[in-house]
C-alpha cells in the first residue's frame, strides 16, 4: 500500500499511546504471584496489513541564499499556519568553552530579551499582538542551536520580520542577563532535589567521560563569568548562515518565502564552518554509580554505554533492537518488569544517536524494595537480546509497530519539516524517508542479534542508580564495586 502525504490522518501517536496507557495493568501487589511472561497479553500491536507500507513524502523546495543559508519550504495549505525552524550547527552547548558551560544556552535564551531597537517588553508585546511564538534553545550535549517561530499565514511577513530582527540583532542587555542568571541559579538548586536530574548528570558523566557531552548544567561560578560581550562574541562567530538550515512548513509558497527574505536585512556570512563533533567512545569496564538520596522510597536506574552515531550503517538494526527491548508498552522490559513482576509503572530503553555516538540505555523507576528484583530482570533482558534469537513473530510485530508509528508522524507538518532538515544535517539520500519503512521491514533476526552483541557488552555496562544508598548498596554490590555520590555530585563514603 502507498501513502502520499500530506493527508489528514484520524489518529495521532499521542492518542494511541494514551489508550495504551489507559488499558495497561497497574503494578501488582508485591505479595501477589507473578504471571508467566508467556501468559501476558502483548498490547499496543500495530494494526497494519501484511503488505509493506510505502510512503512518498513531499520533497521541499530548496532555496539557497547568496550568504550560504539553505531554506527548505514544505507547502501544506490545510490550515492557515506556518512554522519556521532554523537549525544552526556549531551553536549548541556541545561547543561551550570548558570554563564557561552554559554560554550557548544563555545566548539562545537571551535572543528574545532585546534587540538594537526593541526591549524585551516590546518584543513580548509585538509577538503577542501578532499571535506568534518565537524562541530559541541550545540543549545540553547538542551541537545545534534551534531558533523557532510560528504563527498565522496571513501575517507571516510581519512575524517573520520580527523573528529575523530578534535573530540577527540581539543586544544582550546586562540587566536582562543578570535576571536570567539569578533564575538559573535558583533552578540549579532546585534540580538537585530531583532524581531525574541527578540520574542524567551521573549517567552522562559515566558514559561520556571527558567529552563535552558529559556536561548537563552550568555551575554558579560559570554563570558569574558570563558577560554580554561573551554572548555577543558567541553569537557573531556561531550564528552564521553557512552552518544553518531553515525549514519553513505550512500555508506558504516558495515564491512568498523568497519575496519575504529579499525584503529582510542580509544575514552576513560568518568566520567559522561547523566541523564534526569530537568522537566519543564506550567506557571500558563495568562501573556502578549510586547517588544517595536518604529516605527515598523509589529508585531510578539507568544501564548502558556508548553505542553508535546517527551516521552509522547499523542505525536501523539498532532502532529495531532497541524497540524490541524497551521501545514501549509492548516491549520486553515493560512486559517483564511491570506486567509480570509489578516492580514499576514502566521500564524502557532508548538509543541516542547524533552526529557523534551516543548511548543505548535501559531505564526505569521502581520501589526501593523492588530494586533487587528489577535489576535481576534488567540483566536478564539485556543478556536475552544478545544470547537468544528474536522469535520471528515478535520481530515482525516490532517492525510493523515502528513503521506504523512512523506513518502517524507524517500527519504533522512540523514532523515533515524535521525529516527534511535531518536529510541535510546527516547528509542522507534524498529518498531516505521514502524507503525507511522498507529498510525497517528488511531487518532480520540475525541483524538484531548481531548489533546487540556488538554494542551491548555486559562487562562494560555503566550502571547508575539514584535512591537510598543504605538500602541500595547491598543490592548493587553483586554487580561490582559501587561508587557513592551525594546530591551535589561529590564522592561520599559508603554507607
C-alpha positions, 0 to 999 in steps of 0.5 A, a space after each residue: 500500500 502507498 501513502 502520499 502525504 500530506 493527508 489528514 490522518 484520524 489518529 495521532 501517536 499521542 492518542 494511541 499511546 494514551 489508550 495504551 496507557 489507559 488499558 495497561 495493568 497497574 503494578 501488582 501487589 508485591 505479595 501477589 504471584 507473578 504471571 508467566 511472561 508467556 501468559 501476558 497479553 502483548 498490547 499496543 500491536 500495530 494494526 497494519 496489513 501484511 503488505 509493506 507500507 510505502 510512503 512518498 513524502 513531499 520533497 521541499 523546495 530548496 532555496 539557497 541564499 547568496 550568504 550560504 543559508 539553505 531554506 527548505 519550504 514544505 507547502 501544506 495549505 490545510 490550515 492557515 499556519 506556518 512554522 519556521 525552524 532554523 537549525 544552526 550547527 556549531 551553536 549548541 552547548 556541545 561547543 561551550 568553552 570548558 570554563 564557561 558551560 552554559 554560554 550557548 544556552 544563555 545566548 539562545 535564551 537571551 535572543 528574545 530579551 532585546 534587540 538594537 531597537 526593541 526591549 524585551 517588553 516590546 518584543 513580548 508585546 509585538 509577538 503577542 499582538 501578532 499571535 506568534 511564538 518565537 524562541 530559541 534553545 541550545 540543549 545540553 550535549 547538542 551541537 545545534 542551536 534551534 531558533 523557532 517561530 510560528 504563527 498565522 499565514 496571513 501575517 507571516 511577513 510581519 512575524 517573520 520580520 520580527 523573528 529575523 530582527 530578534 535573530 540577527 540583532 540581539 543586544 544582550 542587555 546586562 540587566 536582562 542577563 543578570 535576571 536570567 542568571 539569578 533564575 538559573 541559579 535558583 533552578 540549579 538548586 532546585 534540580 538537585 532535589 530531583 532524581 531525574 536530574 541527578 540520574 542524567 548528570 551521573 549517567 552522562 558523566 559515566 558514559 561520556 567521560 571527558 567529552 563535552 557531552 558529559 556536561 548537563 548544567 552550568 555551575 554558579 561560578 560559570 554563570 558569574 563569568 558570563 558577560 554580554 560581550 561573551 554572548 555577543 562574541 558567541 553569537 557573531 562567530 556561531 550564528 552564521 548562515 553557512 552552518 544553518 538550515 531553515 525549514 519553513 512548513 505550512 500555508 506558504 509558497 516558495 515564491 512568498 518565502 523568497 519575496 519575504 527574505 529579499 525584503 529582510 536585512 542580509 544575514 552576513 556570512 560568518 568566520 567559522 564552518 561547523 566541523 564534526 563533533 569530537 568522537 566519543 567512545 564506550 567506557 571500558 569496564 563495568 562501573 556502578 554509580 549510586 547517588 544517595 538520596 536518604 529516605 527515598 522510597 523509589 529508585 531510578 536506574 539507568 544501564 548502558 554505554 556508548 553505542 553508535 552515531 546517527 551516521 552509522 550503517 547499523 542505525 536501523 538494526 539498532 532502532 529495531 533492537 532497541 524497540 524490541 527491548 524497551 521501545 514501549 508498552 509492548 516491549 520486553 522490559 515493560 512486559 517483564 518488569 511491570 506486567 509480570 513482576 509489578 516492580 514499576 509503572 514502566 521500564 524502557 530503553 532508548 538509543 541516542 544517536 547524533 552526529 557523534 555516538 551516543 548511548 543505548 540505555 535501559 531505564 526505569 523507576 521502581 520501589 526501593 524494595 523492588 530494586 533487587 528484583 528489577 535489576 535481576 530482570 534488567 540483566 536478564 533482558 539485556 543478556 536475552 537480546 544478545 544470547 537468544 534469537 528474536 522469535 520471528 513473530 515478535 520481530 515482525 510485530 516490532 517492525 510493523 509497530 515502528 513503521 506504523 508509528 512512523 506513518 502517524 508522524 507524517 500527519 504533522 507538518 512540523 514532523 515533515 519539516 524535521 525529516 527534511 532538515 535531518 536529510 541535510 544535517 546527516 547528509 542522507 539520500 534524498 529518498 531516505 524517508 521514502 524507503 525507511 519503512 522498507 529498510 525497517 521491514 528488511 531487518 532480520 533476526 540475525 541483524 538484531 542479534 548481531 548489533 546487540 552483541 556488538 554494542 551491548 557488552 555486559 562487562 562494560 555496562 555503566 550502571 547508575 542508580 539514584 535512591 537510598 544508598 543504605 538500602 541500595 548498596 547491598 543490592 548493587 554490590 553483586 554487580 561490582 564495586 559501587 561508587 557513592 555520590 551525594 546530591 551535589 555530585 561529590 564522592 561520599 563514603 559508603 554507607 
